[in-house]
Amino acid sequence: MGCMSVVRPRIERVTSLPDAPPATTDIPDVEELLDLAVGELGGGRRDGQHRMAVAVGEAIEKGEHLLVQAGTGTGKSLGYLVPAVRHAVAADSKVIISTATLALQRQVITRDLPLVAKAVTPQLPREPRIALLKGWHNYLCVHKVGGGYPADEPTLFDLPGGEDHPRTEEPAASGGARGRRRDDGATLADHVRRLHEWANETESGDRDDLVPGVPDRAWRQVSVTAMECLGGKCPMLAECFPDKARAASREADVVVTNHAMLGIAATGSPGILPEHDVVVVDEAHELTDRVTSSATVDLSMASVENAARLARRHAGTNTDTLDAAAQALGTLLVTAPAERFPSGLPDELRMAVGAVRDAAREVLSTLKPEAGGGKGQAPGQPEPGLKMAQGAMLQLFETAERMASQDTTADVLWCSRPDNNWGGFADNVTRLHAAPLHVAGLIRMHLLGEATGVFTSATLALGGTFDAVAGTLGLKGEDAPPWHGLDAGSPFDYPRQGILYIARHLPAPGREPTTEAQLDEIAELITAAGGRTLGLFSSRRAANAAAEAMRERLDFPILAQGDDQLPTLVREFAEDPEACLFGTLSLWQGVDVPGPSCQLVLIDRIPFPRPDDPVKAARAKAVEQAGGNGFMAVSAQHAALLLAQGAGRLVRSMDDRGVVAVLDPRLATARYASFLTRSMPGFWPTTDSALVRAALARLDT
């Protein structure tokens, strides 16, 4: 094994150390260690990577927060890992590394971090100890597998907000275990049998080590949420996978985790992360959305009924008052408007939610440990069903209390109905939602209060400045801590490798998903490129409409998101140079296809958020009330980030060439256009369609 300690359940620790390790004061500087790591990888010096590593090291040493924009090809992972490992070992402290996606998390824990550790350990006083930490529900529960929990029924995890580590769609090009999950005709029982067999083999209990994976419903049969866990009273504590992972993280020097965990920590939940003095946030442009998601709750008649059912089933508790409150709430929700409530819930709804709160408090007071004695357990012994009931009821009470408060100015409250998709749920349930109006304060207080923050991404300098992103991270305003920004640049020569074409002659987009003029432009560009096109659309309707139109007009293979699983579609796109792939958000940020298969990136319109998005609308209004420009602070920033990410799909290597075509004339004519284009890679700009078609045709020869 290499010179590294990977602290994971049942994984042997490496104990061999180099002879006569250097004293702490004799440790080489960051640049020398970086050269060793790059040499281990077989690569060459990158000036941007060195600038980044030095800046990260200095920020950690000074305790000053840092924002680093590191473009594709910079090698930013090594740019922060080397100074992070050096500091953790030299100072005998702990560094948290967080990623937004499982793809990058796998890359860091299985490739980049082991490589760094192997390269620098001979120059350190000791080898670095490394751990991987995920949310509770990502680990198999040995007690549940052994029959310690009641048979599966709709549980806390089936309801929004019940998951301590929400599982989001894996980016398209990851090719990871989650992307390979397919039913392949297997029944739920087949999946569960396979999980029970795997439980006897796995050393980690980590869901993402199961390849191929299983559907969420099957995974629920062998896992619990943090609120459902029996904790120290569990009879299988010694075999507990999530407990072992947390114990390993407490011993480690470097802990790799994810933004979902940071989001939970930012809400003030104690003990989510081990004590640390540095937190490095990769893919930092996604952090505020993850914190918002973690701090968002919802309430429906179904969630109240579920909590009541668990209390009756596992504790024999009378829930008549709560049942009546659920019915009253359900009656009001039938006619509740699907809108935002700027002044708090309407009086009738607030009273109904208040009744749910009061009834939940009453039931909660009866759910004591001794209630487990009626289920074949000795009084005072842990009863898993009771724990599930307690968790569901506590969450219900806290949600209702938050929504029924007299002062809800810190929250955005709204109602979503099945037909408006504001809540993000594909069911027929009407819900009330509460999300934080701002998360900057949460990040400053709970993530940066006692730790130095290093935030990095390929897209942080929006409009040419870090100020916008810094504000969302709690680094601007009164009593803001010191910070600075660094643009580490990119090794790519964007003006020579790519063209930014803005179709200024087209009409501005309207409500329709596509226009005939737009479809004509798409067909001409794809024909000139000989296929080779990644189409990024603002909605599924637009992507589907364009795909259908191109299938009728062109002979090139047209792949559309939804035709198959995203990893399969991306693989087919990469393997067939004539293929085109059309899709929405997952493709804007999740595709890495270097080479000739992607020489044209189409963007149908500036990706502003929906004007009726309740959280963004409320945040824009708050900016305006404070004297600012709500559109620029919220909508334009949102669009700039996505444009930068989308345009970044074109050039992924030194040899890539091509065109980013934006079919929205506002990018050339609107007052905010320069802010958006300054956020994108520095391609050579033009509005000349004939010139662009000729350039694409030359690339196809």
Solvent accessible surface area in square Angstrom, and as a share of the most:
residue,aa,sasa,rsa
1,M,174,0.78
2,G,37,0.35
3,C,42,0.25
4,M,25,0.11
5,S,1,0.00
6,V,27,0.16
7,V,13,0.07
8,R,44,0.16
9,P,11,0.07
10,R,123,0.45
11,I,56,0.28
12,E,129,0.58
13,R,102,0.37
14,V,15,0.09
15,T,109,0.63
16,S,72,0.47
17,L,83,0.41
18,P,35,0.22
19,D,138,0.72
20,A,96,0.75
21,P,60,0.37
22,P,32,0.20
23,A,58,0.45
24,T,70,0.41
25,T,128,0.75
26,D,95,0.49
27,I,12,0.06
28,P,19,0.12
29,D,83,0.43
30,V,17,0.10
31,E,61,0.27
32,E,90,0.40
33,L,1,0.00
34,L,0,0.00
35,D,69,0.36
36,L,71,0.35
37,A,0,0.00
38,V,12,0.07
39,G,51,0.49
40,E,79,0.35
41,L,86,0.43
42,G,68,0.65
43,G,40,0.39
44,G,48,0.46
45,R,149,0.54
46,R,96,0.35
47,D,85,0.44
48,G,11,0.11
49,Q,6,0.03
50,H,4,0.02
51,R,118,0.43
52,M,0,0.00
53,A,0,0.00
54,V,48,0.28
55,A,12,0.10
56,V,0,0.00
57,G,16,0.16
58,E,84,0.38
59,A,0,0.00
60,I,14,0.07
61,E,150,0.67
62,K,148,0.63
63,G,41,0.39
64,E,45,0.20
65,H,10,0.04
66,L,0,0.00
67,L,0,0.00
68,V,0,0.00
69,Q,32,0.14
70,A,1,0.01
71,G,14,0.13
72,T,34,0.20
73,G,28,0.27
74,T,2,0.01
75,G,25,0.24
76,K,40,0.17
77,S,10,0.07
78,L,10,0.05
79,G,0,0.00
80,Y,0,0.00
81,L,0,0.00
82,V,1,0.01
83,P,2,0.01
84,A,0,0.00
85,V,0,0.00
86,R,67,0.25
87,H,35,0.16
88,A,0,0.00
89,V,8,0.04
90,A,26,0.20
91,A,55,0.43
92,D,106,0.55
93,S,28,0.18
94,K,24,0.10
95,V,0,0.00
96,I,0,0.00
97,I,0,0.00
98,S,0,0.00
99,T,0,0.00
100,A,8,0.06
101,T,21,0.12
102,L,15,0.07
103,A,33,0.25
104,L,21,0.10
105,Q,4,0.02
106,R,62,0.23
107,Q,63,0.28
108,V,0,0.00
109,I,14,0.07
110,T,94,0.54
111,R,130,0.48
112,D,4,0.02
113,L,0,0.00
114,P,30,0.19
115,L,24,0.12
116,V,0,0.00
117,A,0,0.00
118,K,103,0.43
119,A,13,0.10
120,V,2,0.01
121,T,0,0.00
122,P,58,0.37
123,Q,60,0.26
124,L,0,0.00
125,P,34,0.21
126,R,50,0.18
127,E,13,0.06
128,P,0,0.00
129,R,60,0.22
130,I,1,0.01
131,A,0,0.00
132,L,16,0.08
133,L,1,0.00
134,K,6,0.03
135,G,0,0.00
136,W,39,0.14
137,H,3,0.01
138,N,1,0.01
139,Y,9,0.03
140,L,1,0.01
141,C,18,0.11
142,V,35,0.20
143,H,29,0.13
144,K,29,0.12
145,V,28,0.16
146,G,70,0.67
147,G,60,0.58
148,G,21,0.20
149,Y,20,0.07
150,P,32,0.20
151,A,78,0.61
152,D,58,0.30
153,E,29,0.13
154,P,75,0.47
155,T,10,0.06
156,L,4,0.02
157,F,21,0.09
158,D,53,0.27
159,L,33,0.16
160,P,27,0.17
161,G,53,0.51
162,G,5,0.05
163,E,36,0.16
164,D,30,0.15
165,H,17,0.07
166,P,52,0.33
167,R,47,0.17
168,T,72,0.42
169,E,116,0.52
170,E,14,0.06
171,P,28,0.17
172,A,0,0.00
173,A,36,0.28
174,S,30,0.20
175,G,36,0.34
176,G,7,0.06
177,A,5,0.04
178,R,35,0.13
179,G,10,0.09
180,R,112,0.41
181,R,29,0.11
182,R,106,0.39
183,D,78,0.41
184,D,127,0.66
185,G,76,0.73
186,A,37,0.28
187,T,77,0.45
188,L,59,0.29
189,A,52,0.40
190,D,53,0.28
191,H,14,0.06
192,V,30,0.17
193,R,140,0.51
194,R,70,0.26
195,L,0,0.00
196,H,69,0.31
197,E,108,0.48
198,W,28,0.10
199,A,19,0.14
200,N,135,0.69
201,E,127,0.57
202,T,9,0.05
203,E,97,0.43
204,S,7,0.05
205,G,0,0.00
206,D,2,0.01
207,R,2,0.01
208,D,13,0.07
209,D,69,0.35
210,L,7,0.04
211,V,75,0.43
212,P,72,0.45
213,G,3,0.03
214,V,0,0.00
215,P,44,0.28
216,D,59,0.31
217,R,143,0.52
218,A,0,0.00
219,W,0,0.00
220,R,55,0.20
221,Q,38,0.17
222,V,0,0.00
223,S,2,0.01
224,V,4,0.02
225,T,2,0.01
226,A,45,0.35
227,M,64,0.28
228,E,6,0.03
229,C,19,0.11
230,L,20,0.10
231,G,29,0.28
232,G,67,0.65
233,K,127,0.54
234,C,20,0.12
235,P,94,0.59
236,M,68,0.30
237,L,66,0.33
238,A,85,0.66
239,E,66,0.29
240,C,18,0.11
241,F,3,0.01
242,P,4,0.03
243,D,48,0.25
244,K,51,0.22
245,A,2,0.01
246,R,32,0.12
247,A,35,0.27
248,A,8,0.06
249,S,1,0.01
250,R,147,0.54
251,E,87,0.39
252,A,3,0.02
253,D,2,0.01
254,V,0,0.00
255,V,0,0.00
256,V,0,0.00
257,T,0,0.00
258,N,7,0.04
259,H,0,0.00
260,A,8,0.06
261,M,3,0.01
262,L,0,0.00
263,G,0,0.00
264,I,25,0.13
265,A,12,0.10
266,A,0,0.00
267,T,49,0.28
268,G,34,0.33
269,S,45,0.29
270,P,124,0.78
271,G,73,0.70
272,I,40,0.20
273,L,26,0.13
274,P,13,0.08
275,E,160,0.72
276,H,46,0.21
277,D,52,0.27
278,V,2,0.01
279,V,2,0.01
280,V,0,0.00
281,V,1,0.01
282,D,0,0.00
283,E,28,0.13
284,A,3,0.02
285,H,23,0.10
286,E,30,0.14
287,L,0,0.00
288,T,26,0.15
289,D,79,0.41
290,R,44,0.16
291,V,0,0.00
292,T,17,0.10
293,S,65,0.42
294,S,32,0.20
295,A,12,0.09
296,T,37,0.22
297,V,34,0.19
298,D,19,0.10
299,L,2,0.01
300,S,2,0.01
301,M,55,0.25
302,A,41,0.32
303,S,17,0.11
304,V,0,0.00
305,E,58,0.26
306,N,3,0.01
307,A,2,0.01
308,A,1,0.00
309,R,82,0.30
310,L,0,0.00
311,A,0,0.00
312,R,105,0.38
313,R,96,0.35
314,H,6,0.03
315,A,24,0.19
316,G,65,0.63
317,T,18,0.11
318,N,112,0.57
319,T,3,0.02
320,D,95,0.49
321,T,80,0.46
322,L,0,0.00
323,D,49,0.25
324,A,64,0.49
325,A,8,0.06
326,A,1,0.00
327,Q,100,0.44
328,A,51,0.40
329,L,0,0.00
330,G,7,0.07
331,T,95,0.55
332,L,46,0.23
333,L,6,0.03
334,V,101,0.58
335,T,110,0.64
336,A,8,0.06
337,P,62,0.39
338,A,35,0.27
339,E,79,0.35
340,R,63,0.23
341,F,13,0.06
342,P,106,0.67
343,S,109,0.70
344,G,8,0.07
345,L,5,0.02
346,P,59,0.37
347,D,105,0.54
348,E,120,0.54
349,L,8,0.04
350,R,39,0.14
351,M,146,0.65
352,A,9,0.07
353,V,0,0.00
354,G,7,0.07
355,A,46,0.36
356,V,0,0.00
357,R,57,0.21
358,D,64,0.33
359,A,3,0.02
360,A,0,0.00
361,R,114,0.42
362,E,101,0.45
363,V,6,0.04
364,L,43,0.21
365,S,63,0.41
366,T,68,0.39
367,L,4,0.02
368,K,94,0.40
369,P,59,0.37
370,E,108,0.49
371,A,29,0.22
372,G,0,0.00
373,G,26,0.25
374,G,73,0.70
375,K,95,0.40
376,G,78,0.75
377,Q,64,0.28
378,A,59,0.46
379,P,109,0.69
380,G,40,0.39
381,Q,92,0.41
382,P,30,0.19
383,E,21,0.09
384,P,5,0.03
385,G,0,0.00
386,L,6,0.03
387,K,64,0.27
388,M,8,0.04
389,A,0,0.00
390,Q,44,0.20
391,G,4,0.04
392,A,5,0.04
393,M,0,0.00
394,L,70,0.35
395,Q,36,0.16
396,L,10,0.05
397,F,30,0.13
398,E,93,0.42
399,T,7,0.04
400,A,0,0.00
401,E,75,0.34
402,R,70,0.25
403,M,0,0.00
404,A,6,0.05
405,S,41,0.26
406,Q,156,0.69
407,D,100,0.52
408,T,16,0.09
409,T,106,0.62
410,A,79,0.61
411,D,29,0.15
412,V,5,0.03
413,L,3,0.02
414,W,12,0.04
415,C,0,0.00
416,S,5,0.03
417,R,63,0.23
418,P,60,0.38
419,D,127,0.66
420,N,28,0.14
421,N,95,0.49
422,W,47,0.16
423,G,21,0.21
424,G,60,0.58
425,F,65,0.27
426,A,116,0.90
427,D,57,0.30
428,N,139,0.71
429,V,42,0.24
430,T,22,0.13
431,R,14,0.05
432,L,0,0.00
433,H,5,0.02
434,A,0,0.00
435,A,0,0.00
436,P,10,0.06
437,L,31,0.15
438,H,105,0.47
439,V,7,0.04
440,A,26,0.20
441,G,45,0.44
442,L,47,0.23
443,I,0,0.00
444,R,65,0.24
445,M,132,0.59
446,H,73,0.33
447,L,9,0.05
448,L,11,0.06
449,G,46,0.45
450,E,165,0.74
451,A,10,0.07
452,T,13,0.08
453,G,0,0.00
454,V,0,0.00
455,F,1,0.00
456,T,0,0.00
457,S,1,0.01
458,A,37,0.28
459,T,11,0.06
460,L,0,0.00
461,A,12,0.09
462,L,7,0.03
463,G,7,0.07
464,G,54,0.52
465,T,58,0.34
466,F,27,0.11
467,D,67,0.35
468,A,21,0.16
469,V,15,0.09
470,A,0,0.00
471,G,27,0.26
472,T,51,0.30
473,L,1,0.01
474,G,2,0.02
475,L,2,0.01
476,K,87,0.37
477,G,61,0.59
478,E,152,0.68
479,D,127,0.66
480,A,34,0.26
481,P,32,0.20
482,P,90,0.56
483,W,57,0.20
484,H,69,0.31
485,G,32,0.31
486,L,41,0.20
487,D,75,0.39
488,A,1,0.01
489,G,27,0.26
490,S,38,0.24
491,P,57,0.36
492,F,17,0.07
493,D,65,0.33
494,Y,35,0.13
495,P,78,0.49
496,R,198,0.72
497,Q,9,0.04
498,G,3,0.02
499,I,27,0.13
500,L,9,0.04
501,Y,0,0.00
502,I,12,0.06
503,A,0,0.00
504,R,133,0.48
505,H,112,0.50
506,L,13,0.06
507,P,78,0.49
508,A,61,0.48
509,P,26,0.16
510,G,34,0.32
511,R,234,0.85
512,E,76,0.34
513,P,30,0.19
514,T,21,0.12
515,T,36,0.21
516,E,115,0.52
517,A,38,0.30
518,Q,13,0.06
519,L,14,0.07
520,D,62,0.32
521,E,8,0.04
522,I,1,0.00
523,A,12,0.10
524,E,81,0.36
525,L,1,0.00
526,I,0,0.00
527,T,77,0.45
528,A,17,0.14
529,A,1,0.01
530,G,8,0.07
531,G,0,0.00
532,R,35,0.13
533,T,0,0.00
534,L,0,0.00
535,G,0,0.00
536,L,0,0.00
537,F,3,0.01
538,S,52,0.34
539,S,45,0.29
540,R,111,0.41
541,R,159,0.58
542,A,2,0.01
543,A,1,0.01
544,N,64,0.33
545,A,34,0.27
546,A,0,0.00
547,A,1,0.00
548,E,93,0.41
549,A,15,0.12
550,M,0,0.00
551,R,92,0.34
552,E,150,0.67
553,R,101,0.37
554,L,28,0.14
555,D,150,0.78
556,F,41,0.17
557,P,55,0.34
558,I,13,0.06
559,L,27,0.14
560,A,3,0.03
561,Q,15,0.07
562,G,58,0.56
563,D,82,0.43
564,D,57,0.30
565,Q,60,0.26
566,L,13,0.07
567,P,22,0.14
568,T,15,0.09
569,L,3,0.01
570,V,9,0.05
571,R,125,0.46
572,E,71,0.32
573,F,0,0.00
574,A,42,0.33
575,E,124,0.56
576,D,53,0.27
577,P,54,0.34
578,E,91,0.41
579,A,2,0.02
580,C,0,0.00
581,L,0,0.00
582,F,0,0.00
583,G,0,0.00
584,T,20,0.12
585,L,101,0.50
586,S,24,0.15
587,L,0,0.00
588,W,5,0.02
589,Q,53,0.23
590,G,10,0.10
591,V,2,0.01
592,D,77,0.40
593,V,7,0.04
594,P,70,0.44
595,G,25,0.24
596,P,78,0.49
597,S,6,0.04
598,C,2,0.01
599,Q,19,0.09
600,L,0,0.00
601,V,0,0.00
602,L,2,0.01
603,I,0,0.00
604,D,2,0.01
605,R,52,0.19
606,I,3,0.01
607,P,7,0.04
608,F,50,0.21
609,P,18,0.11
610,R,119,0.43
611,P,132,0.83
612,D,58,0.30
613,D,41,0.21
614,P,7,0.05
615,V,20,0.11
616,K,42,0.18
617,A,31,0.24
618,A,9,0.07
619,R,39,0.14
620,A,18,0.14
621,K,99,0.42
622,A,21,0.16
623,V,39,0.23
624,E,90,0.40
625,Q,138,0.61
626,A,92,0.71
627,G,73,0.70
628,G,40,0.39
629,N,86,0.44
630,G,1,0.01
631,F,76,0.32
632,M,54,0.24
633,A,35,0.27
634,V,20,0.12
635,S,22,0.14
636,A,0,0.00
637,Q,35,0.16
638,H,52,0.23
639,A,0,0.00
640,A,0,0.00
641,L,35,0.18
642,L,18,0.09
643,L,0,0.00
644,A,3,0.03
645,Q,12,0.05
646,G,0,0.00
647,A,0,0.00
648,G,14,0.14
649,R,21,0.08
650,L,1,0.00
651,V,2,0.01
652,R,47,0.17
653,S,37,0.24
654,M,114,0.51
655,D,123,0.64
656,D,7,0.04
657,R,100,0.36
658,G,4,0.04
659,V,1,0.00
660,V,0,0.00
661,A,0,0.00
662,V,0,0.00
663,L,2,0.01
664,D,0,0.00
665,P,11,0.07
666,R,64,0.23
667,L,2,0.01
668,A,33,0.26
669,T,78,0.45
670,A,26,0.20
671,R,237,0.86
672,Y,37,0.14
673,A,9,0.07
674,S,60,0.39
675,F,27,0.11
676,L,0,0.00
677,T,43,0.25
678,R,137,0.50
679,S,14,0.09
680,M,13,0.06
681,P,24,0.15
682,G,45,0.43
683,F,11,0.05
684,W,113,0.40
685,P,86,0.54
686,T,19,0.11
687,T,62,0.36
688,D,69,0.35
689,S,26,0.17
690,A,59,0.46
691,L,68,0.34
692,V,0,0.00
693,R,76,0.28
694,A,46,0.36
695,A,12,0.09
696,L,1,0.01
697,A,43,0.33
698,R,161,0.59
699,L,58,0.29
700,D,53,0.28
701,T,150,0.87
